């Protein structure tokens, strides 16, 4: 995974959670960080804009698609996959 993708996703998540990037753990869930459904939408929009990708519509339903939002690590992996798919 590209370090710049990981760092940018961490920054987006931290911004929405109103915390420092250093306080975001790879094992945290968005709920652990206090991110509600509105902040999740903001995270998705920010990720789409930052990486020029389209997150699947059902991203807020972890079992309904390929974009897993169960943990911070899963989100980073999903974003990395979308960025990689876009460039290949």
N, C-alpha and C positions, 0 to 999 in steps of 0.2 A: 504494500500500500504506500502510496506517495505521502511523504510526511506533510506536504503542503495541504493535501486534502484533509488529513487527520486534524491538523492544526486549525484549519478554517472551520471545519464542522464543530470542533470543540469551542471555538470562539463564538459561533452562532448560537450554540446551545447555552453557553455561559451568559451571553447577552440576554437571551430570552428568560433565563432563570434569575437574572440580576445577581449573578455571583462571579467570582474570579475564575478564569480558565483553570487555574491550579486546583480549584475545588471540585472540578468535574472528574469523576472516575470512570474508567471504561466499563465498569460493572453497574453503574447507576442506571436506573430507569428514569424516564422523563418525570414520572410521578415522584420519584425520590428527590428530584431537583425542583419540585414545585411547579412543573410545567403542565398547565391545564390544556384543554382542547384548543382554546384560542391561541395560546402561545405555541402549540404544536403547529397550527396553521401558519403562524408567522415564521417558525423554524423552516417549514417546508418551502415557503415562498423565498426565504433568504437563501436556502440551499440551492433552489432552482436558479435563482439569479446569480449566485456566486459561481456556479459551475456550468451555467448554460445547459441545464438538463431538465427533463420533465419527470418529476416524481409521479409514479402511478397514482391515479385518483383515490384508490382505496388504501393509501399508505397508513391511514389512521386505523385500519383494521388489520392488525399484524397477521392474522391467519388467512386473510383474503388475497394476498398477493406476494410478490417477490421482494417488496421493500419492507424489511423487518425493522420495527421501531422498538423492539423489546428492551434493548439496552443501548447505551452510547456506542459501544463497540459494534453492535449490529447495524446501527445507523451509519457509522463510518464505512463499514464493509459494503452496505447497500449503495451508498453514494459512490464509493470507489468502483463498484461494478457498473453503475450507470455511466460514470465518466469513461471507464474503459470501453464499454460497449459503444459509446458515442464516437470514440476515436478509432475504432476498428471497422 
